[in-house]
């Protein structure tokens, strides 16, 4: 009576306590909880259900009881229904357990990448520290090519997407506002970017001093790959255009057009550079011109090899629409191919790689031979590299087609996009293993051949005409040997050829060319590894750039930002640590191996410092 407000507060607290107890009981029990609720809360609006059945439910139950005439039959039917439901429920639970045990696509891919990268990292440590200088040189070249292709393709993809989506398809005033995206438009964007890249790279080479060998080598390597993938975008989309995709001979005509355009552009740039320089400057730029030639060779061979491989896949495809007969350049998955497509592509790849070795060994003309006037031996060098590059592209497509259809027909029934992504990842691992095995086998064969040539070093030094050494270099070497041995080696006549094995059959010059030709094939496998990993990383790059919520409205900015971050971390490490090792030849790698072995032999391991007090205690105990 005296404190009505306090009594109302106590009543409110009691109601809150009752409500809390009811919620706890509801969370911990599956039974009805109406008995736990106070009477004051039963008739409130929106109250919980009680044990009393609802009116329409009671009427339905009463109607069912009055309408049934065979309760025993119905009771048996209900029992059978319950048993069937329990059995179905148990089977569903078992199916759910089976499904839970099967890993999904993300788990499978993550496990594959973790195990695969661990094997690759440890394998690289073994190979770059191998005691064979030829294998070490080949592996460093393979790593250099792979990283360079990754950087070049990432840069090309980001720049192409910027030009294509931001300038061509975006509405004014940001772009031209074209509404229809066709292969012809993509090809136009690609050729604009390719011309700009070619001019910039050639001018950069001429502006670098010939003494800065590392920078020249870096520009030549990554510049050739940037130019190559820009040309692939240009002429690859041109093959898919409505004018050329209808028949096979038109698709092959694009290959010839690309060859003419790239060779003529190289000759035009050389002509313009010669006109802009004096005779003295032109002679001083011999190193730059050599680097420019190698860059043009790599770019032309990689792009033309890709176009030839696309033409072969077009011929092997069974798709009804001509546009779907190509393997997509940027996005998509392979179409239906002939049953023996994998065998045909593998056979072509093997044939082309063997032909590249044969060309490098026997059919390449001697130095100084002129073909087609100003071209000289450029075409012959180009054909040898082109055969190797085309074979590598055929191997990459063969593995992709076989693995894509394998994963597509797997038990999981993967969607085509997921099957294609998984096929690219597995194909990169498989081709890397294949390339390493082939490099080791070819190196052993080349070593066995070149050991025949190196059986008599004095004879090789004296025979200047065969070995290609200059007379002054030969005399200097002989003078050094004479000083060491105390003999007059300058007047020793030429030693006749040996009469054993390959030396008698082929001669020293042929043996040297045979070993060099086999090692030329080894460099082609670096391209195989590079293009396989480029396709594997391409999907990851685009997925990260397009799935981040911040960049949903601006995918071009996302792609450019991801590409910039990757290049910012990868390019300096590639230039500082990979390029210097890739520039070394077999002789320099052999010197590194001997130096490392001498350090290991003289190393005493970690030394433990002993204090004077510990030394005195040890003497007293003795």
Beta strands, then each sheet from edge to edge (+ up, - down):
end
